Amino acid sequence: MPIEKMFKTRHISEEAFRKIDFQIMGFTFEIQNEMGRYWNEKIYQNELAYRCQKAGFHKVETEVPIIFLSYLASAIGLPRGRKMKELMTP
């Protein structure tokens, strides 16, 4: 299922991804162990964002909108065969 993102990303190696993933998952387990359960999700998001920024990650987002192109196409009545990119270019 195609996904359109609203921001630019850069490609990283699998090794770099695994290193970042390990670090962030470590933060999430630390937060869970320190704070426990039953808090509002936004509190966990903000704490994770704070720890990521403190660790040197730039431009940390707690929520990122994702648009599934097939859903959007059907929602606006796009005829089959046309590409969403055609609609998104000015």
C-alpha positions in Angstrom: 0.0 0.0 0.0 1.7 3.3 -1.1 2.2 5.9 1.6 2.8 9.6 1.0 4.9 11.4 3.6 4.6 15.1 4.2 8.3 15.7 4.9 11.6 14.7 3.5 13.6 11.8 4.8 17.0 10.6 4.1 18.1 7.0 3.6 20.4 5.4 6.2 22.1 2.1 6.3 20.6 -0.9 8.0 23.3 -0.8 10.6 22.6 2.9 11.3 18.9 2.1 11.6 19.5 -0.7 14.0 21.7 1.5 16.2 19.1 4.2 16.3 16.3 1.7 16.9 18.2 0.1 19.8 18.7 3.5 21.4 15.1 4.6 21.1 13.8 1.3 22.3 16.1 1.6 25.3 14.5 5.0 26.0 11.0 3.5 25.8 11.8 0.7 28.2 13.4 3.1 30.6 10.3 5.4 30.5 8.0 2.4 31.1 10.1 1.2 34.0 10.3 4.7 35.6 6.8 5.9 35.0 4.8 2.7 35.1 1.5 2.1 33.2 -1.8 4.0 32.9 -0.5 7.4 32.0 -1.9 9.3 29.1 -0.1 8.4 25.9 0.9 12.1 25.3 2.9 12.0 28.5 5.0 9.1 27.2 5.3 10.7 23.8 6.6 14.0 25.3 9.1 12.2 27.5 10.4 10.1 24.6 10.8 13.2 22.5 12.6 15.0 25.3 15.1 12.0 25.7 15.6 11.8 22.0 16.4 15.5 21.8 18.7 15.3 24.8 20.5 12.4 23.0 21.2 14.6 20.0 18.4 13.7 17.6 17.3 16.7 15.5 13.7 17.7 14.8 11.9 15.1 16.9 8.2 14.7 16.2 5.7 13.0 18.5 3.1 12.4 15.8 3.5 12.4 12.0 0.5 12.3 9.6 0.5 9.4 7.2 -1.7 9.4 4.1 -2.5 6.1 2.5 -2.8 7.0 -1.2 -5.3 4.3 -2.1 -7.7 5.5 0.6 -7.3 9.1 -0.4 -7.8 8.3 -4.1 -11.1 6.4 -3.3 -12.2 9.2 -0.9 -11.9 11.9 -3.6 -13.3 9.7 -6.4 -10.0 9.5 -8.4 -10.6 7.3 -11.5 -8.6 4.1 -11.5 -5.3 4.3 -13.5 -4.5 7.9 -12.5 -1.7 8.5 -10.1 -1.9 10.4 -6.9 1.3 12.3 -7.8 -0.6 13.9 -10.7 -3.0 15.4 -8.1 -0.3 16.5 -5.7 1.7 18.5 -8.2 0.7 22.1 -8.7 
